Amino acid sequence: MVIDVDPLTNLVLASPVVESALTKILESNGGRVVGLPPEATVKQAALEMRQQKIGALLIMRDEDHLVGIITERDILNKVVAESRDPEEVYVHEVMTEDVVVIDPSRTVRDAMNIVTSKRLRHLPVVRDGHLMGMVSGGDLTRSIVAQEEEVIDTLYEYIRGAYPA
């Protein structure tokens, strides 16, 4: 890892961690996207989430046309809390249609700012209208922590004098 150090003050100029592109997270996730058509029932969505051990599903028309997202909270608040039958309610009735997305060239910092400011847990990654994957707040946090650990290790080596001059 290369760290930018101010030659006059010997202070780190910026952390490369939160400036890395989202494509690295997508690659580590394997690009796996789990989705359902809008005509699926909420019960089908809940079963798929349980089977895949995920908290949200992308609602797709065709292979990569994103039309919405359904989350555990959507199911809880819009179906369970209203005593609606999950076998009778369709995903398109309770999904979020105005999905916030991000381009894969944007940084982890950009994604974290969006997730934090909009209070989201899942952020689909879309380039030129083509769905590339989805990142979660947990994915972003793990990425930052792993890379910050590298920065700490490098700084420790620098302080010990073992860092190449």
C-alpha positions in Angstrom: 0.0 0.0 0.0 1.2 3.5 -0.9 0.5 6.3 1.4 0.8 10.0 0.4 2.9 11.7 3.1 3.4 15.5 3.1 7.2 15.9 2.7 7.3 19.0 4.9 5.2 17.8 7.8 5.4 14.0 7.4 1.6 13.8 7.9 -0.6 11.5 5.9 -2.4 13.6 3.2 -5.4 11.4 2.6 -6.5 7.9 3.3 -6.6 5.9 0.1 -9.2 3.7 1.7 -12.4 5.6 1.2 -11.3 6.8 -2.2 -11.2 3.4 -3.8 -13.8 2.5 -6.3 -16.9 0.4 -5.6 -15.8 -2.1 -8.3 -13.5 -3.7 -5.8 -16.4 -4.4 -3.4 -18.5 -5.8 -6.3 -15.6 -8.1 -7.3 -15.3 -9.4 -3.8 -19.0 -10.1 -3.7 -18.7 -12.1 -6.9 -21.2 -9.8 -8.7 -24.1 -11.9 -7.3 -27.5 -10.2 -7.7 -30.6 -11.8 -6.2 -33.9 -10.5 -7.6 -37.5 -11.3 -8.3 -40.1 -10.1 -10.8 -42.6 -7.6 -9.5 -45.4 -10.2 -9.9 -43.8 -12.4 -7.1 -45.6 -12.6 -3.8 -44.2 -11.1 -0.6 -44.1 -14.6 0.8 -41.8 -15.7 -2.2 -39.7 -12.6 -1.4 -39.4 -13.5 2.3 -38.5 -17.1 1.5 -35.8 -16.1 -1.0 -34.3 -13.6 1.5 -34.2 -16.3 4.2 -32.7 -18.9 1.8 -30.1 -16.4 0.5 -29.5 -14.9 4.0 -29.9 -11.4 2.7 -32.0 -8.4 3.8 -33.2 -7.1 0.5 -34.1 -8.2 -3.0 -33.9 -6.2 -6.2 -37.1 -6.3 -8.2 -36.3 -6.8 -11.8 -38.1 -6.7 -15.1 -36.0 -8.7 -17.6 -32.5 -9.5 -16.6 -31.1 -6.1 -15.7 -34.0 -3.6 -15.7 -34.3 -2.5 -12.1 -37.8 -1.5 -11.1 -37.7 -1.5 -7.4 -36.3 -3.0 -4.2 -38.0 -4.8 -1.3 -36.4 -5.1 2.1 -37.1 -6.8 5.4 -38.4 -3.5 6.7 -40.9 -3.2 3.8 -42.3 -6.6 4.6 -42.5 -5.9 8.3 -44.0 -2.4 8.0 -46.2 -2.7 4.9 -47.4 -6.3 5.3 -46.9 -7.8 8.7 -47.8 -4.7 10.7 -50.9 -4.1 8.6 -52.0 -7.8 9.0 -51.9 -8.4 5.3 -51.5 -11.9 3.9 -48.0 -12.3 2.4 -49.3 -14.9 0.0 -51.9 -12.4 -1.3 -49.7 -9.3 -1.5 -47.5 -8.8 -4.6 -44.0 -7.4 -4.3 -44.8 -4.5 -6.7 -47.5 -3.3 -4.1 -45.0 -2.8 -1.3 -41.6 -2.3 -2.9 -39.7 0.9 -3.0 -39.9 2.2 -6.6 -37.6 5.2 -6.5 -34.4 3.3 -5.9 -31.3 5.2 -5.1 -28.4 3.9 -7.2 -24.7 4.6 -7.6 -22.3 4.3 -10.5 -19.4 1.7 -9.9 -16.8 4.4 -10.6 -17.8 6.3 -7.5 -15.8 5.9 -4.3 -16.5 4.0 -1.1 -16.7 7.5 0.5 -19.5 8.5 -1.9 -21.4 5.3 -1.3 -21.1 5.7 2.5 -22.3 9.3 2.3 -25.4 8.2 0.3 -26.1 5.3 2.6 -25.7 7.5 5.7 -27.6 10.6 4.5 -30.5 8.7 3.0 -30.6 6.1 5.8 -30.3 3.1 3.4 -28.9 -0.3 4.0 -28.6 -1.4 0.4 -27.4 0.5 -2.6 -27.7 -1.0 -6.1 -24.7 -0.3 -8.4 -25.8 0.7 -11.9 -23.7 1.8 -14.9 -25.4 3.2 -18.0 -28.7 1.7 -17.0 -27.2 -1.8 -16.5 -27.3 -3.3 -13.0 -23.9 -4.5 -11.9 -24.6 -5.5 -8.3 -25.5 -4.2 -4.9 -23.5 -3.1 -1.9 -24.7 -3.0 1.7 -23.7 -0.7 4.5 -21.9 -3.7 5.9 -20.0 -4.2 2.7 -18.8 -0.6 2.8 -17.9 -0.8 6.5 -15.9 -4.0 6.0 -14.1 -2.5 3.1 -13.1 0.6 5.0 -12.0 -1.4 8.1 -9.9 -3.8 6.1 -8.2 -1.0 4.2 -7.7 1.2 7.3 -6.0 -1.8 8.9 -3.6 -1.8 6.0 -3.0 2.0 6.5 -2.3 1.4 10.2 0.1 -1.4 9.5 1.9 0.7 7.0 2.1 3.7 9.3 3.4 1.4 12.1 6.1 0.2 9.8 6.9 3.8 8.8 7.2 4.8 12.5 9.5 1.8 13.2 11.7 2.9 10.3 11.0 -0.2 8.2 8.9 1.7 5.5 10.9 2.2 2.3 12.2 5.7 1.9 
